[in-house]
Amino acid sequence: MVRSRILIRDRLNWRSMDAIAGLLDGAQHDPVVAQAVRLLQESPAETWTVGALASQARVSRATLARRFAEVVGQPPMEFLTQWRLTLAADLLLDPRETVASVARTVGYGSPYALSAAFKRVRGISPHQHRTAQRRAASA
């Protein structure tokens, strides 16, 4: 867990932060939501549920779900999926990383689970993302 936190912090592309920043404008004004966002960002590989997150934030599941959606604009688990895939997209740019290693780092149980989520949300596979980004970088 500590290794993955360090890896993510060291390798996170600042474009990813920009992509997520718009979702978080109001989070700093709600301490419960701010704590939940921090937990999700610091430990994306954790097996999070709304209940576990609410317990850490010391509020009920319903309260967390309502406040999180109001402030961030999406439910906590949807935010977590977006965050994991944003991290994965950046980690995939490193040719030393495999889809399996990225999946473990960001909290997916298998490379297949990451690939399915990546394609469902982003419309392309991790391999297609990696190839497109390499082409763009060399152009």
C-alpha angles and dihedrals in degrees: 000000000000091000091054092049091052092044092051094047093046096047104032111126112228089228086069091056090051091051092054098036094079090059093055105051094114098034093088090062095055113059094199093052092041090055092047092050091048092051092049093047096046096045109027092153092060115109094249127189126175087249094053092046092048090050091054090048090046096235134105121274091246093051093049094046093049097045094042092052092046094050103033098030097236138058118275096251092049089051089049091052091050091047094049092049092047090053091045092051090055095043091051089064089072107087090209091064122086125206087249094054092046090048091054093046095052099039109266118135095223142005087252092058091050092047093050093049092044093052093043094052103029100030095233135073122255088251092053090048092051093047094047092049092049091051091049091049093051095046 
